[in-house]
Amino acid sequence: MNSIYRHRARIAVTLVPFVFAVLHLLGALEIGALHRLDNLIYDARLRSTMPRTIDDRIVIVDVDEKSLAEIGRWPWSRAVLADLVDKLFDKHDVGLLGVDVVLAEPDTSSGLQHLRSLAANELKDNPAFAEQVDRLAPSLDFDARLATALTNRPVVLGYFFSDAPAFRSGGALPAAVFTGADLDGHSVMAPEWSAFGANLAVFSSATPLAGHTNSFTDADGVVRSLPLVARYGDAYYESLSLAMFRALTGAPQVKPSFSKESVLPKAYRGLESLELTKEGKSLVLPVDNRGGALISFRGPGGPAGGSFRYVSAVDVLNNTLPPGMLQNKIVLLGTTALGLFDMRVTPAGETYPGVETHASVLSSMLDGRLKVKPDYAFGYEFIMLLSAGLMLAFCLPLLSAFKAVLLSFAMLVVLVASNFWLYDEFGLALPLATSLAMTVTAFALNMSYGYFVESRSKRELANLFGTYVPPELVDEMVRDPDSYTMQATSRELTVMFCDMRGFTRMSESMEPIQLQSMLTDIFSRITTVIRANKGTIDKYMGDCVMAFWGAPVEAVDHAVLAVKCAVEIEHMLQTLNTEHRARGVPEIGVGIGINTGLMCVGDMGSEMRRSYTVIGDAVNLGSRLEGLTKIYGESIIVSETTKALIPELAWQELDKVRVKGKEQSVTIWTPWTQSSVSDAALSGELALWHEFLAHYRVQSWAAAERVLLNLLDVAGTKPLYSYYAARIASLKLLPFDPEWDGSTQFGST
């Protein structure tokens, strides 16, 4: 939660595409580009999954350019069509014929109507003429001949609906598959047409099965679906492909089926499927809420498309087809001749025969693979947006750039793969564009914000702290720059003052350039040790270095790191002095004071010059302790508060002191880190020292001197013991002081 709070601005920026996507989904903010992108994705998905194989069950008898060239211009005489129907059934024994041609106007090409007019008017006095006309009428009534050819044969005629304002209905509509009364109060979003162009009553009577040939044309002019049921008035009529499918399956009854698990009132539940029922058996055809189904194109379309076998109509009429080629086949009569204007723009091709769209839908029905955009597509898209949007918004700001790329790419793969899987496996055409666009945009905004806003903050942070703290700490800080600030705060920190001993004497015997080089080398080595222990360089003061731990990067072990750093500096100087002796250069000593306490840390100074530093009584005490190293002869002196945080080290108590600015006495310590001293010897020396301090603090000078002599025998001329020997020599000349608490006053230190 802390990480989320720190990155709240970046999370908010990443959520912006999610908000826009949801508004688009709800219809409050229409983004046309997303609709176009969804169509492009659908088209690409469809083309990538087209089987591109021939369905041998369906054959298209094509009124093509070759047929028009031999038979003549369209429309053909109904006598020619009657001959074509007869040959399809009598000679080729087709199983079912679907006619994607509307027989809306009477055929007067035989002249029968004109002959009857003559017999009734100009030649009414010539009975022989009238008799001859009556004798020839059956052969000259081409509509009747075609109606006879259609009668009692499995034929499904085609017709169309129109919503053109000036279009006038004509012909006879077939029976509706269901009416508004069958909806049981539900609503269907099927488009309502205002007019129709149907077949003449003579043909509708001959073959009552008929289906409309309408399709849905999307806003981009592409046909991707067609309505299985279309509404006219208060009735619903089936499509040509559905009518043919029903003819093949025994003409089952069609019932609308609605979503049953919706929590909404039933009047708002979407149409989910068409249920075909007969004799207790049922078959479900999925549809969208408009009563439509997607056209599952099998290939590019046309005679060379490799989806269906095309047979030229003239070859049927001329009896040039091989025997048995059409036996028991499902035949669709249509046209690919460009002048007859039955070509569509589809995802599978820009000049796709309209008749093949019906063949494709019928093929899908026969395979039980009818594809549809379900009524719950909205809910699916919302869930995808919600899960992807929130995951990206709350995860991307917390990840590195590389991991953010991996997460975003993985999200895209999951969205695309699941969408394609649902389409290919279950026939569900679900939206994808909005989720993809949101994912890409969220990633782009997140990366842009990280680069232009957070990276700038990180660069500024690195510039501010780069000279103070080690590079590895700067790297840690820039990963979360909002957690670090130059603003002053009070925190428990550990401060260290490291002063070089013998440097003044050295400066008197060296040239300035040599001195500068020497000082630079020493400071560089000390700084390296400080940075290796995650310390922050505060400042260089002459021959003294000031550093602290615990800021700007918090460190719970700041006292441990400071003492460890001091010990390593001491060891480093031993190596340096070995080099100095080899070169004949004076050796360097060091005095280090360390204290832990509450300090004020931040960017301080004047308007002209500022620095990141620490101030406070705890800092001053650290400086005082560094000064005491000269007196006690120890390289490192730490306060009681620092020592208490590192109980695992061996410590030697040096004294209780009162320094300038402190009324209370402070116990000071030095760490024992000599690796050459055995544990037994160390324990023995410390035991003697504790005994000495006990006598010393009760002013038992004789006993204290005896123990001190033993310590000098054990440790040799250790400066600390020599210092106390001199101090006792002075103190024992003074009278007994009952108010003395064993503390040493350093008022001017």
VEXNUVO-393042 format. One record per residue (C-alpha): y, x, z. Coordinates in steps of 0.25 Angstrom, whole numbers, padded with zeros to 4 digits, always signed. Layout:
<recs>
YXZ;...
</recs>
This chain:
<recs>
+0000+0000+0000;+0009+0012+0003;+0007+0017-0011;+0009+0003-0017;+0022+0002-0009;+0027+0016-0014;+0024+0012-0028;+0030-0002-0028;+0040+0001-0039;+0030+0006-0048;+0020-0005-0045;+0031-0015-0048;+0034-0008-0061;+0020-0008-0065;+0019-0023-0062;+0030-0027-0072;+0020-0028-0084;+0011-0037-0075;+0022-0046-0072;+0026-0047-0087;+0012-0049-0091;+0010-0061-0081;+0023-0067-0086;+0018-0066-0100;+0004-0072-0096;+0011-0084-0089;+0020-0086-0101;+0033-0083-0094;+0035-0071-0102;+0029-0072-0116;+0027-0058-0122;+0024-0060-0136;+0019-0045-0138;+0008-0048-0128;+0003-0060-0136;+0003-0051-0149;-0004-0040-0142;-0015-0050-0136;-0017-0054-0151;-0018-0040-0156;-0028-0037-0144;-0036-0049-0147;-0037-0046-0162;-0041-0031-0159;-0052-0036-0149;-0057-0046-0160;-0058-0036-0171;-0065-0026-0162;-0076-0036-0159;-0078-0043-0172;-0093-0042-0176;-0090-0040-0191;-0103-0045-0194;-0107-0057-0203;-0111-0070-0197;-0122-0075-0206;-0122-0089-0200;-0109-0092-0207;-0105-0091-0222;-0091-0094-0228;-0091-0101-0241;-0078-0095-0247;-0068-0102-0256;-0064-0088-0261;-0056-0083-0272;-0069-0082-0281;-0072-0096-0278;-0057-0101-0282;-0058-0092-0294;-0071-0100-0299;-0069-0114-0294;-0054-0115-0295;-0043-0117-0285;-0044-0123-0272;-0046-0134-0268;-0059-0136-0275;-0064-0149-0280;-0072-0156-0270;-0083-0157-0280;-0084-0141-0279;-0084-0142-0264;-0095-0153-0264;-0103-0144-0273;-0100-0132-0263;-0105-0140-0251;-0117-0145-0259;-0121-0131-0263;-0119-0126-0249;-0128-0136-0243;-0138-0139-0254;-0140-0126-0260;-0137-0116-0248;-0141-0125-0237;-0129-0121-0227;-0130-0125-0213;-0116-0129-0211;-0103-0130-0219;-0089-0129-0213;-0078-0132-0223;-0065-0124-0220;-0058-0132-0231;-0050-0145-0229;-0053-0157-0239;-0041-0164-0236;-0037-0169-0250;-0045-0178-0260;-0051-0171-0272;-0045-0177-0285;-0049-0166-0294;-0060-0175-0301;-0050-0185-0306;-0058-0197-0300;-0045-0202-0294;-0038-0202-0307;-0050-0208-0314;-0050-0220-0304;-0035-0222-0306;-0037-0223-0321;-0049-0233-0319;-0040-0241-0310;-0028-0241-0319;-0027-0236-0333;-0041-0238-0337;-0044-0250-0328;-0048-0258-0341;-0059-0248-0344;-0071-0251-0335;-0079-0240-0341;-0069-0230-0336;-0070-0235-0322;-0085-0235-0322;-0085-0221-0327;-0075-0217-0316;-0084-0224-0305;-0096-0217-0311;-0089-0203-0310;-0083-0205-0297;-0094-0199-0288;-0093-0186-0296;-0078-0186-0296;-0076-0189-0281;-0076-0175-0277;-0072-0178-0263;-0084-0188-0262;-0093-0177-0268;-0089-0167-0257;-0090-0178-0246;-0104-0181-0251;-0107-0166-0250;-0102-0165-0236;-0109-0177-0231;-0121-0175-0221;-0119-0160-0222;-0116-0150-0211;-0101-0148-0215;-0089-0146-0206;-0076-0148-0213;-0063-0141-0210;-0049-0147-0208;-0036-0142-0201;-0025-0147-0191;-0010-0144-0193;+0002-0144-0185;+0012-0143-0197;+0023-0153-0196;+0022-0158-0210;+0007-0158-0211;+0001-0172-0213;-0014-0175-0208;-0024-0178-0218;-0039-0180-0219;-0049-0185-0208;-0050-0178-0195;-0065-0176-0190;-0068-0181-0176;-0062-0174-0164;-0071-0166-0155;-0064-0171-0143;-0052-0178-0139;-0041-0177-0128;-0049-0187-0120;-0061-0177-0119;-0051-0166-0112;-0053-0174-0099;-0038-0171-0095;-0038-0156-0099;-0029-0150-0109;-0032-0142-0121;-0021-0133-0128;-0027-0135-0142;-0016-0136-0152;-0013-0150-0157;-0012-0152-0172;-0003-0162-0178;-0010-0164-0191;-0023-0161-0199;-0028-0158-0213;-0043-0164-0213;-0053-0168-0223;-0053-0180-0231;-0060-0192-0225;-0071-0192-0235;-0075-0178-0231;-0073-0180-0216;-0083-0192-0217;-0093-0184-0225;-0093-0173-0214;-0087-0177-0201;-0088-0162-0195;-0074-0155-0197;-0066-0144-0190;-0052-0140-0191;-0049-0126-0196;-0037-0123-0188;-0035-0110-0181;-0025-0104-0171;-0014-0095-0177;-0008-0086-0166;+0007-0082-0166;+0004-0069-0174;-0002-0077-0185;-0016-0073-0182;-0028-0083-0181;-0037-0079-0169;-0042-0092-0165;-0045-0107-0169;-0045-0120-0161;-0059-0125-0160;-0053-0138-0156;-0039-0143-0161;-0031-0155-0156;-0026-0166-0165;-0020-0178-0157;-0029-0180-0145;-0042-0175-0152;-0048-0161-0154;-0055-0156-0166;-0064-0145-0168;-0063-0133-0177;-0071-0130-0190;-0079-0120-0183;-0082-0128-0171;-0086-0140-0180;-0095-0131-0187;-0101-0126-0174;-0103-0140-0169;-0110-0143-0182;-0120-0132-0180;-0123-0136-0166;-0125-0150-0168;-0111-0156-0166;-0110-0155-0151;-0099-0162-0144;-0086-0154-0141;-0080-0155-0127;-0068-0147-0122;-0072-0139-0109;-0061-0134-0099;-0060-0124-0089;-0068-0128-0077;-0064-0118-0066;-0049-0119-0068;-0041-0122-0055;-0030-0129-0063;-0030-0144-0065;-0040-0148-0077;-0028-0153-0086;-0025-0138-0087;-0038-0132-0088;-0040-0125-0102;-0050-0129-0113;-0061-0119-0111;-0072-0122-0121;-0077-0133-0130;-0091-0138-0126;-0100-0142-0137;-0111-0152-0131;-0123-0159-0137;-0135-0165-0131;-0132-0158-0117;-0130-0145-0123;-0117-0138-0123;-0110-0126-0130;-0097-0121-0125;-0086-0115-0135;-0075-0107-0128;-0061-0111-0132;-0047-0107-0127;-0037-0118-0122;-0033-0121-0136;-0047-0125-0140;-0047-0112-0148;-0057-0101-0150;-0055-0087-0155;-0060-0083-0169;-0070-0072-0167;-0068-0065-0180;-0081-0058-0185;-0074-0049-0195;-0062-0047-0204;-0065-0060-0211;-0067-0064-0226;-0078-0062-0235;-0078-0046-0233;-0076-0048-0218;-0090-0047-0214;-0090-0059-0204;-0096-0071-0213;-0102-0071-0227;-0093-0077-0237;-0098-0085-0249;-0089-0088-0261;-0089-0103-0263;-0090-0102-0278;-0104-0094-0276;-0109-0107-0268;-0104-0116-0280;-0110-0106-0290;-0123-0105-0283;-0122-0090-0283;-0126-0088-0268;-0140-0083-0264;-0149-0094-0259;-0150-0095-0244;-0137-0088-0242;-0130-0100-0235;-0142-0107-0230;-0140-0112-0216;-0127-0105-0215;-0114-0110-0209;-0104-0111-0221;-0089-0111-0220;-0082-0115-0232;-0068-0109-0233;-0059-0100-0241;-0054-0086-0242;-0046-0087-0254;-0032-0083-0251;-0025-0094-0259;-0032-0104-0250;-0024-0099-0237;-0036-0099-0227;-0034-0085-0222;-0030-0082-0208;-0024-0070-0201;-0034-0066-0190;-0037-0054-0181;-0049-0051-0190;-0040-0051-0203;-0027-0055-0209;-0034-0064-0220;-0045-0070-0213;-0052-0082-0219;-0049-0095-0211;-0064-0100-0214;-0069-0087-0207;-0062-0090-0194;-0070-0103-0193;-0083-0095-0196;-0079-0085-0186;-0077-0095-0175;-0090-0103-0179;-0098-0089-0178;-0092-0087-0164;-0097-0101-0160;-0111-0099-0166;-0112-0085-0158;-0106-0091-0145;-0095-0081-0145;-0083-0089-0147;-0071-0081-0142;-0059-0088-0135;-0047-0085-0126;-0051-0093-0113;-0043-0102-0105;-0043-0092-0094;-0037-0081-0102;-0024-0082-0094;-0031-0080-0081;-0039-0068-0086;-0026-0062-0091;-0019-0064-0078;-0030-0058-0070;-0030-0046-0080;-0015-0044-0078;-0016-0046-0063;-0027-0036-0061;-0022-0026-0071;-0007-0027-0067;-0009-0026-0052;-0019-0014-0053;-0010-0007-0062;+0003-0010-0054;-0003-0005-0041;-0012+0006-0046;-0004+0013-0057;+0008+0017-0048;-0002+0024-0038;-0010+0032-0049;-0007+0045-0056;-0003+0044-0070;-0017+0048-0075;-0024+0038-0066;-0013+0027-0070;-0017+0030-0085;-0032+0029-0081;-0030+0015-0074;-0021+0009-0085;-0031+0014-0096;-0043+0008-0087;-0035-0005-0086;-0033-0006-0101;-0048-0003-0103;-0052-0014-0093;-0043-0024-0099;-0047-0021-0113;-0062-0020-0111;-0063-0032-0102;-0055-0040-0112;-0064-0036-0124;-0076-0038-0116;-0073-0052-0113;-0069-0055-0127;-0082-0048-0133;-0092-0053-0123;-0087-0067-0119;-0077-0071-0130;-0065-0071-0121;-0052-0067-0128;-0043-0064-0116;-0029-0058-0117;-0027-0043-0115;-0013-0039-0120;-0005-0043-0108;-0015-0035-0099;-0015-0023-0108;+0001-0023-0110;+0003-0025-0095;-0007-0013-0092;+0000-0004-0102;+0014-0008-0098;+0011-0007-0083;+0005+0007-0085;+0017+0011-0094;+0027+0006-0083;+0020+0013-0072;+0019+0026-0079;+0034+0025-0083;+0038+0021-0069;+0030+0033-0064;+0036+0043-0074;+0051+0038-0074;+0052+0034-0060;+0042+0039-0050;+0040+0052-0058;+0055+0054-0057;+0055+0052-0042;+0043+0062-0041;+0051+0072-0049;+0063+0070-0040;+0054+0071-0028;+0047+0084-0033;+0061+0090-0036;+0066+0086-0022;+0054+0091-0014;+0048+0102-0024;+0055+0113-0017;+0052+0108-0003;+0037+0105-0003;+0025+0110-0010;+0021+0106-0024;+0009+0099-0020;+0017+0090-0010;+0027+0087-0021;+0015+0082-0029;+0011+0073-0018;+0025+0068-0016;+0027+0065-0031;+0015+0056-0031;+0022+0047-0022;+0037+0050-0022;+0041+0037-0016;+0035+0042-0002;+0044+0054-0002;+0059+0054+0000;+0070+0064+0004;+0076+0054+0014;+0076+0059+0028;+0065+0054+0037;+0060+0058+0051;+0046+0063+0051;+0036+0072+0059;+0036+0085+0052;+0033+0100+0054;+0043+0110+0052;+0041+0125+0050;+0052+0136+0051;+0046+0150+0045;+0055+0162+0047;+0053+0176+0043;+0053+0187+0053;+0058+0201+0049;+0065+0196+0037;+0079+0200+0042;+0074+0215+0044;+0068+0214+0030;+0081+0209+0024;+0088+0221+0029;+0079+0231+0022;+0077+0224+0009;+0086+0222-0004;+0091+0208-0006;+0082+0206-0018;+0070+0212-0011;+0073+0203+0001;+0074+0190-0008;+0061+0193-0015;+0054+0195-0002;+0060+0183+0004;+0056+0175-0008;+0042+0180-0007;+0041+0176+0008;+0047+0163+0006;+0038+0160-0006;+0025+0163+0002;+0030+0155+0014;+0033+0143+0005;+0020+0144-0002;+0013+0143+0012;+0022+0131+0016;+0019+0124+0003;+0004+0126+0004;+0005+0119+0017;+0013+0107+0012;+0026+0111+0018;+0040+0107+0014;+0050+0119+0013;+0062+0115+0020;+0071+0127+0017;+0072+0142+0017;+0082+0148+0028;+0084+0162+0026;+0070+0168+0030;+0065+0155+0036;+0057+0144+0029;+0058+0130+0034;+0047+0120+0030;+0041+0107+0035;+0029+0098+0034;+0027+0083+0033;+0038+0080+0023;+0040+0076+0012;+0025+0074+0011;+0019+0069+0024;+0009+0077+0030;+0002+0073+0043;-0003+0088+0045;+0012+0094+0044;+0010+0102+0057;-0003+0108+0052;+0003+0112+0039;+0015+0118+0045;+0007+0127+0055;-0003+0130+0044;+0008+0135+0035;+0014+0143+0046;+0001+0150+0049;-0001+0153+0034;+0014+0159+0033;+0010+0168+0044;-0002+0173+0037;+0005+0174+0024;+0015+0183+0030;+0004+0192+0035;+0000+0194+0021;+0014+0196+0016;+0016+0206+0027;+0004+0214+0022;+0011+0214+0009;+0024+0219+0015;+0018+0230+0023;+0011+0235+0010;+0025+0235+0003;+0032+0241+0015;+0040+0228+0017;+0043+0223+0031;+0034+0212+0036;+0038+0198+0038;+0036+0189+0050;+0037+0174+0052;+0041+0164+0062;+0037+0150+0060;+0041+0138+0069;+0034+0124+0067;+0038+0111+0073;+0033+0097+0071;+0041+0085+0074;+0050+0073+0069;+0060+0079+0059;+0070+0072+0049;+0066+0076+0034;+0073+0073+0022;+0083+0077+0011;+0095+0082+0020;+0108+0090+0017;+0121+0088+0011;+0125+0082-0002;+0126+0096-0008;+0113+0101-0003;+0100+0094+0002;+0086+0098+0006;+0074+0091+0011;+0073+0096+0026;+0069+0092+0040;+0078+0092+0052;+0077+0088+0067;+0073+0094+0080;+0059+0097+0076;+0064+0105+0065;+0074+0113+0074;+0062+0116+0083;+0054+0121+0072;+0065+0131+0069;+0066+0135+0084;+0051+0138+0084;+0052+0147+0072;+0063+0155+0080;+0054+0156+0092;+0043+0163+0084;+0052+0176+0086;+0051+0175+0101;+0037+0172+0103;+0032+0181+0092;+0024+0170+0085;+0024+0167+0070;+0022+0152+0072;+0027+0143+0083;+0025+0128+0082;+0029+0117+0092;+0021+0109+0100;+0021+0097+0091;+0016+0105+0079;+0005+0111+0088;+0000+0098+0093;-0002+0093+0078;-0012+0105+0076;-0021+0105+0087;-0032+0113+0079;-0024+0126+0079;-0025+0136+0091;-0011+0137+0097;-0004+0146+0106;+0007+0140+0115;+0019+0149+0115;+0029+0143+0124;+0037+0131+0128;+0051+0133+0123;+0065+0126+0123;+0072+0128+0110;+0086+0125+0106;+0088+0110+0104;+0076+0106+0112;+0076+0103+0127;+0061+0101+0128;+0052+0113+0128;+0043+0115+0116;+0030+0121+0116;+0028+0131+0105;+0015+0136+0099;+0009+0145+0089;-0004+0144+0081;-0015+0154+0083;-0021+0156+0069;-0026+0170+0070;-0039+0171+0063;-0043+0185+0068;-0043+0180+0083;-0056+0174+0088;-0056+0161+0095;-0060+0167+0108;-0049+0177+0108;-0039+0166+0104;-0044+0157+0115;-0043+0168+0125;-0029+0172+0121;-0024+0157+0121;-0031+0155+0135;-0023+0167+0141;-0010+0162+0134;-0012+0148+0140;-0014+0155+0154;-0002+0163+0152;+0007+0151+0148;+0002+0144+0161;+0007+0155+0170;+0019+0157+0162;+0024+0143+0163;+0022+0143+0178;+0030+0156+0179;+0018+0163+0184;+0023+0176+0178;+0012+0186+0184;+0000+0177+0179;+0007+0175+0166;+0009+0190+0164;-0006+0193+0167;-0011+0183+0157;+0000+0189+0147;-0005+0203+0149;-0019+0198+0145;-0014+0191+0133;-0007+0204+0128;-0020+0211+0130;-0027+0201+0122;-0016+0199+0111;-0009+0212+0111;+0006+0212+0110;+0007+0198+0105;+0022+0195+0104;+0020+0181+0111;+0014+0188+0123;+0024+0199+0123;+0035+0189+0123;+0030+0182+0135;+0027+0195+0143;+0042+0198+0141;+0046+0184+0145;+0038+0184+0158;+0044+0198+0161;+0057+0191+0161;+0053+0178+0168;+0046+0184+0180;+0060+0190+0184;+0065+0176+0186;+0063+0167+0198;+0053+0156+0197;+0059+0144+0189;+0053+0130+0194;+0059+0123+0183;+0054+0132+0172;+0044+0124+0162;+0039+0137+0155;+0048+0134+0143;+0057+0144+0136;+0071+0141+0132;+0076+0145+0118;+0090+0139+0118;+0095+0147+0107;+0083+0148+0098;
</recs>
